[in-house]
Amino acid sequence: MSSDRSMWPYTFVRPGGFHFEISVPVWLIMQRFQQSEMHMAEAGGVLLGRHLRDGSAIIVDDITTPLSGDRRARVRFFRAQRRHQAIIDEAWRTSNGTCTYLGEWHTHPEPIPTPSAVDWTDWQRRLISDQYSEPIFFVIVGTKHTSAWEGRRDGGIVPLSLIQR
Ligand SMILES: [Zn+2]
């Protein structure tokens, strides 16, 4: 990533042309967990943010990062659901219901991240079991690229394309 890149939100185009945006502060946090060194474990957490009222964009304003109770390995990340849920609930309360659960993120030790079989299974399960307003997003932070997918309650998951600046 060039230093210029970090000055922009990480913006993807959704089906229908609307945007899914990872804000600069969140992108800076994600970069700290990029598995650029062999010894670094997978990291991840939940995405928190808002739907712009005019519908033009859904913006990630905050994320959770690995918490105690999470188990981290080079190619696996297990989230301690209850602690992350407490943060989601707190964000909802303190924002008067504007800051909401938007999905999940985790890192992969590969330049261009591809979802693993475990990721697909996990995502499908979340689409059915998680509480959210459609859609939810799945972000994988690779060592060079970051990719995002959008999921719907009917089980459909589509990759989003990054807007190049
Ligand atoms: Zn994965």
Backbone and ligand atoms as CSV (ligand in chain L), in Angstrom:
chain,resi,resn,atom,element,x,y,z
A,1,MET,N,N,0.836,-1.197,0.000
A,1,MET,CA,C,0.000,0.000,0.000
A,1,MET,C,C,0.874,1.252,0.000
A,2,SER,N,N,0.591,2.187,-0.870
A,2,SER,CA,C,1.322,3.452,-0.826
A,2,SER,C,C,0.778,4.282,0.325
A,3,SER,N,N,1.545,5.270,0.741
A,3,SER,CA,C,1.073,6.090,1.862
A,3,SER,C,C,-0.154,6.908,1.459
A,4,ASP,N,N,-0.238,7.260,0.168
A,4,ASP,CA,C,-1.409,8.015,-0.306
A,4,ASP,C,C,-2.702,7.233,-0.085
A,5,ARG,N,N,-2.616,5.936,-0.316
A,5,ARG,CA,C,-3.785,5.074,-0.242
A,5,ARG,C,C,-4.472,5.178,1.115
A,6,SER,N,N,-3.658,5.339,2.159
A,6,SER,CA,C,-4.212,5.318,3.515
A,6,SER,C,C,-5.030,6.573,3.821
A,7,MET,N,N,-4.965,7.569,2.946
A,7,MET,CA,C,-5.716,8.799,3.187
A,7,MET,C,C,-7.158,8.691,2.717
A,8,TRP,N,N,-7.474,7.623,1.997
A,8,TRP,CA,C,-8.829,7.465,1.452
A,8,TRP,C,C,-9.564,6.359,2.176
A,9,PRO,N,N,-10.887,6.510,2.296
A,9,PRO,CA,C,-11.639,5.349,2.765
A,9,PRO,C,C,-11.494,4.222,1.744
A,10,TYR,N,N,-11.614,3.010,2.204
A,10,TYR,CA,C,-11.526,1.852,1.326
A,10,TYR,C,C,-12.943,1.601,0.829
A,11,THR,N,N,-13.213,1.921,-0.427
A,11,THR,CA,C,-14.594,1.956,-0.908
A,11,THR,C,C,-14.874,0.873,-1.950
A,12,PHE,N,N,-15.949,0.136,-1.739
A,12,PHE,CA,C,-16.376,-0.910,-2.667
A,12,PHE,C,C,-17.714,-0.517,-3.277
A,13,VAL,N,N,-17.977,-1.035,-4.496
A,13,VAL,CA,C,-19.270,-0.819,-5.139
A,13,VAL,C,C,-20.158,-2.032,-4.886
A,14,ARG,N,N,-21.377,-1.762,-4.426
A,14,ARG,CA,C,-22.339,-2.820,-4.141
A,14,ARG,C,C,-23.234,-3.055,-5.353
A,15,PRO,N,N,-23.922,-4.190,-5.379
A,15,PRO,CA,C,-24.907,-4.395,-6.444
A,15,PRO,C,C,-25.881,-3.213,-6.432
A,16,GLY,N,N,-26.153,-2.609,-7.566
A,16,GLY,CA,C,-27.019,-1.445,-7.605
A,16,GLY,C,C,-26.224,-0.150,-7.601
A,17,GLY,N,N,-24.917,-0.241,-7.404
A,17,GLY,CA,C,-24.063,0.941,-7.532
A,17,GLY,C,C,-23.801,1.706,-6.250
A,18,PHE,N,N,-24.469,1.327,-5.162
A,18,PHE,CA,C,-24.219,2.022,-3.906
A,18,PHE,C,C,-22.894,1.570,-3.305
A,19,HIS,N,N,-22.430,2.322,-2.318
A,19,HIS,CA,C,-21.088,2.077,-1.799
A,19,HIS,C,C,-21.077,1.369,-0.444
A,20,PHE,N,N,-20.028,0.586,-0.261
A,20,PHE,CA,C,-19.690,0.033,1.046
A,20,PHE,C,C,-18.298,0.564,1.366
A,21,GLU,N,N,-18.194,1.272,2.487
A,21,GLU,CA,C,-16.987,2.050,2.737
A,21,GLU,C,C,-16.353,1.685,4.080
A,22,ILE,N,N,-15.055,1.408,4.041
A,22,ILE,CA,C,-14.289,1.202,5.270
A,22,ILE,C,C,-13.591,2.528,5.570
A,23,SER,N,N,-13.987,3.181,6.669
A,23,SER,CA,C,-13.469,4.513,6.970
A,23,SER,C,C,-11.963,4.465,7.219
A,24,VAL,N,N,-11.314,5.610,7.079
A,24,VAL,CA,C,-9.854,5.679,7.237
A,24,VAL,C,C,-9.386,5.188,8.615
A,25,PRO,N,N,-10.006,5.644,9.720
A,25,PRO,CA,C,-9.541,5.149,11.024
A,25,PRO,C,C,-9.631,3.622,11.143
A,26,VAL,N,N,-10.703,3.047,10.576
A,26,VAL,CA,C,-10.862,1.588,10.635
A,26,VAL,C,C,-9.810,0.904,9.769
A,27,TRP,N,N,-9.578,1.457,8.592
A,27,TRP,CA,C,-8.581,0.887,7.693
A,27,TRP,C,C,-7.186,0.891,8.351
A,28,LEU,N,N,-6.891,1.963,9.088
A,28,LEU,CA,C,-5.601,2.042,9.779
A,28,LEU,C,C,-5.482,0.946,10.839
A,29,ILE,N,N,-6.586,0.667,11.539
A,29,ILE,CA,C,-6.566,-0.408,12.537
A,29,ILE,C,C,-6.356,-1.758,11.844
A,30,MET,N,N,-7.106,-1.991,10.748
A,30,MET,CA,C,-6.980,-3.271,10.036
A,30,MET,C,C,-5.546,-3.509,9.571
A,31,GLN,N,N,-4.910,-2.450,9.109
A,31,GLN,CA,C,-3.539,-2.584,8.599
A,31,GLN,C,C,-2.574,-3.069,9.671
A,32,ARG,N,N,-2.846,-2.711,10.923
A,32,ARG,CA,C,-1.964,-3.157,12.012
A,32,ARG,C,C,-1.991,-4.670,12.166
A,33,PHE,N,N,-3.074,-5.294,11.690
A,33,PHE,CA,C,-3.220,-6.742,11.858
A,33,PHE,C,C,-2.901,-7.519,10.592
A,34,GLN,N,N,-2.544,-6.809,9.513
A,34,GLN,CA,C,-2.173,-7.508,8.275
A,34,GLN,C,C,-1.072,-8.513,8.584
A,35,GLN,N,N,-1.222,-9.733,8.050
A,35,GLN,CA,C,-0.263,-10.796,8.377
A,35,GLN,C,C,0.943,-10.744,7.458
A,36,SER,N,N,1.662,-9.631,7.560
A,36,SER,CA,C,2.791,-9.426,6.661
A,36,SER,C,C,4.010,-10.237,7.088
A,37,GLU,N,N,4.059,-10.635,8.345
A,37,GLU,CA,C,5.177,-11.447,8.833
A,37,GLU,C,C,4.670,-12.869,9.068
A,38,MET,N,N,5.547,-13.840,8.813
A,38,MET,CA,C,5.166,-15.248,8.930
A,38,MET,C,C,4.588,-15.613,10.303
A,39,HIS,N,N,5.078,-14.969,11.349
A,39,HIS,CA,C,4.678,-15.382,12.701
A,39,HIS,C,C,3.333,-14.790,13.121
A,40,MET,N,N,2.783,-13.868,12.337
A,40,MET,CA,C,1.567,-13.184,12.778
A,40,MET,C,C,0.344,-14.090,12.648
A,41,ALA,N,N,-0.491,-14.080,13.662
A,41,ALA,CA,C,-1.685,-14.918,13.668
A,41,ALA,C,C,-2.833,-14.205,12.963
A,42,GLU,N,N,-3.838,-14.985,12.580
A,42,GLU,CA,C,-5.041,-14.369,12.027
A,42,GLU,C,C,-5.699,-13.514,13.092
A,43,ALA,N,N,-6.288,-12.418,12.629
A,43,ALA,CA,C,-7.007,-11.527,13.542
A,43,ALA,C,C,-8.373,-11.265,12.946
A,44,GLY,N,N,-9.258,-10.732,13.753
A,44,GLY,CA,C,-10.566,-10.408,13.212
A,44,GLY,C,C,-11.484,-9.855,14.273
A,45,GLY,N,N,-12.699,-9.596,13.848
A,45,GLY,CA,C,-13.688,-9.064,14.771
A,45,GLY,C,C,-14.952,-8.716,14.016
A,46,VAL,N,N,-15.740,-7.845,14.591
A,46,VAL,CA,C,-16.986,-7.460,13.937
A,46,VAL,C,C,-16.865,-6.050,13.356
A,47,LEU,N,N,-17.705,-5.768,12.367
A,47,LEU,CA,C,-17.785,-4.454,11.735
A,47,LEU,C,C,-18.964,-3.705,12.336
A,48,LEU,N,N,-18.729,-2.446,12.707
A,48,LEU,CA,C,-19.792,-1.600,13.255
A,48,LEU,C,C,-19.887,-0.335,12.423
A,49,GLY,N,N,-21.106,0.134,12.185
A,49,GLY,CA,C,-21.211,1.355,11.392
A,49,GLY,C,C,-22.644,1.727,11.125
A,50,ARG,N,N,-22.831,2.483,10.029
A,50,ARG,CA,C,-24.155,3.057,9.787
A,50,ARG,C,C,-24.535,3.007,8.318
A,51,HIS,N,N,-25.840,3.026,8.094
A,51,HIS,CA,C,-26.414,3.173,6.761
A,51,HIS,C,C,-26.682,4.656,6.576
A,52,LEU,N,N,-26.130,5.296,5.546
A,52,LEU,CA,C,-26.476,6.701,5.294
A,52,LEU,C,C,-27.964,6.766,4.976
A,53,ARG,N,N,-28.585,7.826,5.476
A,53,ARG,CA,C,-30.037,7.919,5.378
A,53,ARG,C,C,-30.539,7.908,3.936
A,54,ASP,N,N,-29.747,8.482,3.021
A,54,ASP,CA,C,-30.188,8.513,1.620
A,54,ASP,C,C,-29.903,7.182,0.899
A,55,GLY,N,N,-29.336,6.234,1.623
A,55,GLY,CA,C,-29.115,4.915,1.031
A,55,GLY,C,C,-27.883,4.809,0.153
A,56,SER,N,N,-27.133,5.904,0.002
A,56,SER,CA,C,-26.020,5.900,-0.950
A,56,SER,C,C,-24.820,5.094,-0.480
A,57,ALA,N,N,-24.691,4.916,0.836
A,57,ALA,CA,C,-23.509,4.195,1.331
A,57,ALA,C,C,-23.774,3.574,2.688
A,58,ILE,N,N,-23.046,2.499,2.931
A,58,ILE,CA,C,-22.995,1.877,4.252
A,58,ILE,C,C,-21.536,1.990,4.684
A,59,ILE,N,N,-21.318,2.579,5.863
A,59,ILE,CA,C,-19.964,2.951,6.258
A,59,ILE,C,C,-19.543,2.245,7.542
A,60,VAL,N,N,-18.378,1.612,7.495
A,60,VAL,CA,C,-17.812,0.993,8.698
A,60,VAL,C,C,-17.081,2.075,9.484
A,61,ASP,N,N,-17.605,2.405,10.670
A,61,ASP,CA,C,-17.010,3.448,11.508
A,61,ASP,C,C,-16.114,2.882,12.600
A,62,ASP,N,N,-16.321,1.612,12.924
A,62,ASP,CA,C,-15.553,1.035,14.020
A,62,ASP,C,C,-15.500,-0.486,13.830
A,63,ILE,N,N,-14.527,-1.100,14.456
A,63,ILE,CA,C,-14.431,-2.563,14.419
A,63,ILE,C,C,-13.993,-3.046,15.793
A,64,THR,N,N,-14.289,-4.313,16.077
A,64,THR,CA,C,-13.636,-4.906,17.238
A,64,THR,C,C,-12.389,-5.609,16.731
A,65,THR,N,N,-11.405,-5.728,17.611
A,65,THR,CA,C,-10.139,-6.382,17.289
A,65,THR,C,C,-10.010,-7.566,18.246
A,66,PRO,N,N,-9.013,-8.420,18.054
A,66,PRO,CA,C,-8.946,-9.609,18.911
A,66,PRO,C,C,-9.032,-9.277,20.399
A,67,LEU,N,N,-9.917,-9.997,21.077
A,67,LEU,CA,C,-10.149,-9.800,22.505
A,67,LEU,C,C,-9.661,-11.034,23.245
A,68,SER,N,N,-9.441,-10.875,24.529
A,68,SER,CA,C,-9.062,-12.053,25.294
A,68,SER,C,C,-10.227,-13.032,25.233
A,69,GLY,N,N,-9.932,-14.285,25.070
A,69,GLY,CA,C,-10.985,-15.277,24.877
A,69,GLY,C,C,-11.036,-15.729,23.427
A,70,ASP,N,N,-10.537,-14.867,22.502
A,70,ASP,CA,C,-10.412,-15.287,21.112
A,70,ASP,C,C,-9.209,-16.219,21.009
A,71,ARG,N,N,-9.310,-17.212,20.151
A,71,ARG,CA,C,-8.158,-18.083,19.926
A,71,ARG,C,C,-7.606,-17.764,18.557
A,72,ARG,N,N,-6.324,-17.442,18.495
A,72,ARG,CA,C,-5.734,-17.033,17.234
A,72,ARG,C,C,-4.658,-18.011,16.789
A,73,ALA,N,N,-4.668,-18.318,15.520
A,73,ALA,CA,C,-3.621,-19.148,14.935
A,73,ALA,C,C,-3.289,-18.548,13.575
A,74,ARG,N,N,-2.262,-19.089,12.929
A,74,ARG,CA,C,-1.847,-18.502,11.653
A,74,ARG,C,C,-2.972,-18.582,10.613
A,75,VAL,N,N,-3.703,-19.656,10.586
A,75,VAL,CA,C,-4.749,-19.772,9.561
A,75,VAL,C,C,-6.145,-19.991,10.143
A,76,ARG,N,N,-6.325,-19.666,11.385
A,76,ARG,CA,C,-7.647,-19.791,11.997
A,76,ARG,C,C,-7.866,-18.680,12.991
A,77,PHE,N,N,-9.089,-18.251,13.089
A,77,PHE,CA,C,-9.421,-17.254,14.097
A,77,PHE,C,C,-10.782,-17.603,14.668
A,78,PHE,N,N,-10.841,-17.815,15.970
A,78,PHE,CA,C,-12.113,-18.121,16.620
A,78,PHE,C,C,-12.499,-16.963,17.514
A,79,ARG,N,N,-13.676,-16.453,17.318
A,79,ARG,CA,C,-14.104,-15.279,18.051
A,79,ARG,C,C,-14.923,-15.687,19.278
A,80,ALA,N,N,-14.606,-15.044,20.399
A,80,ALA,CA,C,-15.399,-15.261,21.610
A,80,ALA,C,C,-16.653,-14.407,21.465
A,81,GLN,N,N,-17.746,-15.051,21.054
A,81,GLN,CA,C,-18.957,-14.346,20.626
A,81,GLN,C,C,-19.486,-13.350,21.662
A,82,ARG,N,N,-19.482,-13.744,22.929
A,82,ARG,CA,C,-20.179,-12.928,23.926
A,82,ARG,C,C,-19.524,-11.557,24.141
A,83,ARG,N,N,-18.189,-11.542,24.157
A,83,ARG,CA,C,-17.503,-10.264,24.406
A,83,ARG,C,C,-17.696,-9.292,23.243
A,84,HIS,N,N,-17.645,-9.821,22.016
A,84,HIS,CA,C,-17.870,-8.955,20.864
A,84,HIS,C,C,-19.324,-8.469,20.851
A,85,GLN,N,N,-20.239,-9.353,21.237
A,85,GLN,CA,C,-21.656,-8.973,21.275
A,85,GLN,C,C,-21.891,-7.845,22.270
A,86,ALA,N,N,-21.184,-7.871,23.401
A,86,ALA,CA,C,-21.329,-6.810,24.404
A,86,ALA,C,C,-20.926,-5.458,23.817
A,87,ILE,N,N,-19.884,-5.455,22.973
A,87,ILE,CA,C,-19.433,-4.212,22.337
A,87,ILE,C,C,-20.464,-3.738,21.311
A,88,ILE,N,N,-21.034,-4.684,20.559
A,88,ILE,CA,C,-22.083,-4.338,19.587
A,88,ILE,C,C,-23.259,-3.682,20.314
A,89,ASP,N,N,-23.684,-4.284,21.414
A,89,ASP,CA,C,-24.832,-3.767,22.163
A,89,ASP,C,C,-24.550,-2.375,22.724
A,90,GLU,N,N,-23.323,-2.184,23.233
A,90,GLU,CA,C,-22.929,-0.896,23.794
A,90,GLU,C,C,-22.908,0.199,22.705
A,91,ALA,N,N,-22.367,-0.144,21.525
A,91,ALA,CA,C,-22.307,0.817,20.416
A,91,ALA,C,C,-23.721,1.232,19.996
A,92,TRP,N,N,-24.627,0.269,19.970
A,92,TRP,CA,C,-26.020,0.521,19.611
A,92,TRP,C,C,-26.655,1.478,20.613
A,93,ARG,N,N,-26.430,1.199,21.898
A,93,ARG,CA,C,-27.009,2.030,22.961
A,93,ARG,C,C,-26.481,3.460,22.924
A,94,THR,N,N,-25.138,3.605,22.900
A,94,THR,CA,C,-24.551,4.938,23.022
A,94,THR,C,C,-24.755,5.778,21.760
A,95,SER,N,N,-25.080,5.141,20.627
A,95,SER,CA,C,-25.305,5.904,19.394
A,95,SER,C,C,-26.789,6.132,19.147
A,96,ASN,N,N,-27.619,5.816,20.105
A,96,ASN,CA,C,-29.068,5.892,19.935
A,96,ASN,C,C,-29.549,5.107,18.725
A,97,GLY,N,N,-28.964,3.971,18.550
A,97,GLY,CA,C,-29.464,3.078,17.510
A,97,GLY,C,C,-28.982,3.366,16.101
A,98,THR,N,N,-27.986,4.243,15.940
A,98,THR,CA,C,-27.488,4.487,14.581
A,98,THR,C,C,-26.292,3.609,14.247
A,99,CYS,N,N,-25.516,3.251,15.270
A,99,CYS,CA,C,-24.329,2.415,15.030
A,99,CYS,C,C,-24.724,0.958,15.208
A,100,THR,N,N,-24.606,0.206,14.131
A,100,THR,CA,C,-25.158,-1.135,14.132
A,100,THR,C,C,-24.149,-2.173,13.653
A,101,TYR,N,N,-24.500,-3.420,13.852
A,101,TYR,CA,C,-23.667,-4.534,13.393
A,101,TYR,C,C,-23.715,-4.628,11.872
A,102,LEU,N,N,-22.547,-4.605,11.226
A,102,LEU,CA,C,-22.519,-4.654,9.764
A,102,LEU,C,C,-21.882,-5.911,9.210
A,103,GLY,N,N,-21.296,-6.741,10.074
A,103,GLY,CA,C,-20.682,-7.967,9.575
A,103,GLY,C,C,-19.394,-8.304,10.288
A,104,GLU,N,N,-18.514,-8.934,9.544
A,104,GLU,CA,C,-17.309,-9.549,10.098
A,104,GLU,C,C,-16.082,-9.163,9.299
A,105,TRP,N,N,-14.946,-9.187,9.963
A,105,TRP,CA,C,-13.683,-9.076,9.210
A,105,TRP,C,C,-12.679,-10.028,9.810
A,106,HIS,N,N,-11.733,-10.482,8.995
A,106,HIS,CA,C,-10.575,-11.211,9.503
A,106,HIS,C,C,-9.436,-11.128,8.495
A,107,THR,N,N,-8.268,-11.519,8.929
A,107,THR,CA,C,-7.086,-11.434,8.072
A,107,THR,C,C,-6.768,-12.799,7.483
A,108,HIS,N,N,-6.041,-12.775,6.368
A,108,HIS,CA,C,-5.525,-14.003,5.751
A,108,HIS,C,C,-4.047,-13.801,5.441
A,109,PRO,N,N,-3.240,-14.862,5.594
A,109,PRO,CA,C,-1.816,-14.748,5.267
A,109,PRO,C,C,-1.548,-14.974,3.794
A,110,GLU,N,N,-2.260,-14.253,2.913
A,110,GLU,CA,C,-2.055,-14.388,1.466
A,110,GLU,C,C,-2.285,-13.017,0.840
A,111,PRO,N,N,-1.624,-12.737,-0.285
A,111,PRO,CA,C,-1.701,-11.383,-0.879
A,111,PRO,C,C,-3.121,-11.011,-1.301
A,112,ILE,N,N,-3.764,-11.930,-2.044
A,112,ILE,CA,C,-5.137,-11.681,-2.498
A,112,ILE,C,C,-6.035,-12.670,-1.777
A,113,PRO,N,N,-6.809,-12.203,-0.813
A,113,PRO,CA,C,-7.542,-13.144,0.031
A,113,PRO,C,C,-8.702,-13.831,-0.683
A,114,THR,N,N,-8.792,-15.135,-0.490
A,114,THR,CA,C,-9.914,-15.931,-0.995
A,114,THR,C,C,-10.560,-16.613,0.204
A,115,PRO,N,N,-11.883,-16.606,0.267
A,115,PRO,CA,C,-12.543,-17.262,1.408
A,115,PRO,C,C,-12.257,-18.763,1.411
A,116,SER,N,N,-11.982,-19.300,2.574
A,116,SER,CA,C,-11.761,-20.743,2.714
A,116,SER,C,C,-13.117,-21.432,2.795
A,117,ALA,N,N,-13.111,-22.754,2.729
A,117,ALA,CA,C,-14.353,-23.518,2.893
A,117,ALA,C,C,-14.984,-23.210,4.243
A,118,VAL,N,N,-14.139,-23.057,5.261
A,118,VAL,CA,C,-14.629,-22.722,6.603
A,118,VAL,C,C,-15.288,-21.337,6.597
A,119,ASP,N,N,-14.685,-20.388,5.880
A,119,ASP,CA,C,-15.275,-19.046,5.787
A,119,ASP,C,C,-16.675,-19.112,5.180
A,120,TRP,N,N,-16.818,-19.841,4.052
A,120,TRP,CA,C,-18.132,-19.928,3.384
A,120,TRP,C,C,-19.182,-20.509,4.333
A,121,THR,N,N,-18.789,-21.563,5.034
A,121,THR,CA,C,-19.720,-22.208,5.963
A,121,THR,C,C,-20.105,-21.247,7.075
A,122,ASP,N,N,-19.094,-20.572,7.626
A,122,ASP,CA,C,-19.317,-19.629,8.713
A,122,ASP,C,C,-20.219,-18.469,8.257
A,123,TRP,N,N,-19.964,-17.950,7.070
A,123,TRP,CA,C,-20.757,-16.836,6.545
A,123,TRP,C,C,-22.215,-17.249,6.335
A,124,GLN,N,N,-22.407,-18.424,5.732
A,124,GLN,CA,C,-23.770,-18.916,5.504
A,124,GLN,C,C,-24.519,-19.047,6.823
A,125,ARG,N,N,-23.804,-19.528,7.847
A,125,ARG,CA,C,-24.413,-19.707,9.153
A,125,ARG,C,C,-24.806,-18.348,9.749
A,126,ARG,N,N,-23.918,-17.360,9.610
A,126,ARG,CA,C,-24.203,-16.025,10.143
A,126,ARG,C,C,-25.402,-15.371,9.449
A,127,LEU,N,N,-25.519,-15.601,8.134
A,127,LEU,CA,C,-26.635,-15.014,7.391
A,127,LEU,C,C,-27.965,-15.497,7.951
A,128,ILE,N,N,-27.949,-16.710,8.463
A,128,ILE,CA,C,-29.176,-17.284,9.008
A,128,ILE,C,C,-29.361,-16.895,10.474
A,129,SER,N,N,-28.260,-16.902,11.249
A,129,SER,CA,C,-28.405,-16.799,12.709
A,129,SER,C,C,-28.173,-15.408,13.287
A,130,ASP,N,N,-27.353,-14.557,12.643
A,130,ASP,CA,C,-27.041,-13.252,13.232
A,130,ASP,C,C,-28.225,-12.302,13.147
A,131,GLN,N,N,-28.231,-11.333,14.072
A,131,GLN,CA,C,-29.248,-10.283,14.015
A,131,GLN,C,C,-28.666,-9.105,13.249
A,132,TYR,N,N,-29.313,-8.702,12.174
A,132,TYR,CA,C,-28.792,-7.582,11.376
A,132,TYR,C,C,-29.878,-7.036,10.473
A,133,SER,N,N,-29.665,-5.792,9.992
A,133,SER,CA,C,-30.514,-5.300,8.917
A,133,SER,C,C,-29.743,-5.551,7.642
A,134,GLU,N,N,-30.395,-6.141,6.675
A,134,GLU,CA,C,-29.718,-6.538,5.439
A,134,GLU,C,C,-29.055,-5.354,4.776
A,135,PRO,N,N,-27.956,-5.526,4.082
A,135,PRO,CA,C,-27.187,-6.759,4.021
A,135,PRO,C,C,-26.114,-6.783,5.117
A,136,ILE,N,N,-25.359,-7.870,5.222
A,136,ILE,CA,C,-24.145,-7.803,6.027
A,136,ILE,C,C,-22.932,-8.057,5.141
A,137,PHE,N,N,-21.786,-7.692,5.662
A,137,PHE,CA,C,-20.566,-7.715,4.862
A,137,PHE,C,C,-19.512,-8.587,5.517
A,138,PHE,N,N,-18.690,-9.179,4.661
A,138,PHE,CA,C,-17.577,-9.991,5.129
A,138,PHE,C,C,-16.315,-9.422,4.487
A,139,VAL,N,N,-15.378,-9.037,5.319
A,139,VAL,CA,C,-14.146,-8.414,4.823
A,139,VAL,C,C,-12.979,-9.331,5.162
A,140,ILE,N,N,-12.126,-9.586,4.182
A,140,ILE,CA,C,-10.883,-10.324,4.454
A,140,ILE,C,C,-9.703,-9.422,4.081
A,141,VAL,N,N,-8.847,-9.206,5.069
A,141,VAL,CA,C,-7.668,-8.362,4.886
A,141,VAL,C,C,-6.492,-9.268,4.538
A,142,GLY,N,N,-6.040,-9.214,3.289
A,142,GLY,CA,C,-4.870,-9.992,2.871
A,142,GLY,C,C,-3.595,-9.195,3.123
A,143,THR,N,N,-2.478,-9.753,2.696
A,143,THR,CA,C,-1.212,-9.044,2.928
A,143,THR,C,C,-1.015,-7.913,1.919
A,144,LYS,N,N,-1.678,-7.998,0.747
A,144,LYS,CA,C,-1.582,-6.919,-0.245
A,144,LYS,C,C,-2.946,-6.287,-0.529
A,145,HIS,N,N,-3.966,-7.117,-0.680
A,145,HIS,CA,C,-5.296,-6.623,-1.018
A,145,HIS,C,C,-6.292,-6.927,0.092
A,146,THR,N,N,-7.333,-6.103,0.120
A,146,THR,CA,C,-8.439,-6.353,1.040
A,146,THR,C,C,-9.691,-6.526,0.200
A,147,SER,N,N,-10.461,-7.559,0.484
A,147,SER,CA,C,-11.651,-7.851,-0.314
A,147,SER,C,C,-12.879,-7.882,0.571
A,148,ALA,N,N,-14.034,-7.640,-0.067
A,148,ALA,CA,C,-15.284,-7.617,0.684
A,148,ALA,C,C,-16.368,-8.370,-0.080
A,149,TRP,N,N,-17.249,-9.001,0.673
A,149,TRP,CA,C,-18.390,-9.728,0.128
A,149,TRP,C,C,-19.642,-9.231,0.828
A,150,GLU,N,N,-20.750,-9.257,0.087
A,150,GLU,CA,C,-22.022,-8.837,0.659
A,150,GLU,C,C,-22.944,-10.042,0.738
A,151,GLY,N,N,-23.570,-10.225,1.894
A,151,GLY,CA,C,-24.446,-11.369,2.073
A,151,GLY,C,C,-25.869,-10.957,2.399
A,152,ARG,N,N,-26.799,-11.770,1.936
A,152,ARG,CA,C,-28.221,-11.523,2.201
A,152,ARG,C,C,-28.855,-12.722,2.885
A,153,ARG,N,N,-29.971,-12.457,3.508
A,153,ARG,CA,C,-30.650,-13.475,4.288
A,153,ARG,C,C,-31.033,-14.711,3.477
A,154,ASP,N,N,-31.231,-14.516,2.173
A,154,ASP,CA,C,-31.578,-15.673,1.338
A,154,ASP,C,C,-30.356,-16.556,1.069
A,155,GLY,N,N,-29.207,-16.170,1.644
A,155,GLY,CA,C,-28.018,-17.003,1.510
A,155,GLY,C,C,-27.079,-16.574,0.395
A,156,GLY,N,N,-27.508,-15.607,-0.400
A,156,GLY,CA,C,-26.669,-15.130,-1.499
A,156,GLY,C,C,-25.483,-14.333,-0.979
A,157,ILE,N,N,-24.297,-14.622,-1.497
A,157,ILE,CA,C,-23.093,-13.876,-1.119
A,157,ILE,C,C,-22.380,-13.463,-2.400
A,158,VAL,N,N,-22.182,-12.162,-2.571
A,158,VAL,CA,C,-21.524,-11.684,-3.793
A,158,VAL,C,C,-20.267,-10.884,-3.460
A,159,PRO,N,N,-19.217,-11.038,-4.284
A,159,PRO,CA,C,-18.012,-10.240,-4.073
A,159,PRO,C,C,-18.258,-8.805,-4.513
A,160,LEU,N,N,-17.652,-7.845,-3.820
A,160,LEU,CA,C,-17.790,-6.439,-4.176
A,160,LEU,C,C,-16.496,-5.979,-4.845
A,161,SER,N,N,-16.617,-5.020,-5.773
A,161,SER,CA,C,-15.380,-4.555,-6.422
A,161,SER,C,C,-14.904,-3.264,-5.769
A,162,LEU,N,N,-13.598,-3.206,-5.621
A,162,LEU,CA,C,-12.957,-2.053,-4.991
A,162,LEU,C,C,-12.899,-0.896,-5.970
A,163,ILE,N,N,-13.182,0.304,-5.493
A,163,ILE,CA,C,-13.016,1.492,-6.325
A,163,ILE,C,C,-11.554,1.907,-6.270
A,164,GLN,N,N,-10.903,1.931,-7.404
A,164,GLN,CA,C,-9.499,2.349,-7.478
A,164,GLN,C,C,-9.442,3.864,-7.534
A,165,ARG,N,N,-8.610,4.440,-6.683
A,165,ARG,CA,C,-8.493,5.903,-6.699
A,165,ARG,C,C,-7.285,6.326,-7.513
L,1,ZN,ZN,ZN,-10.708,-16.919,6.374
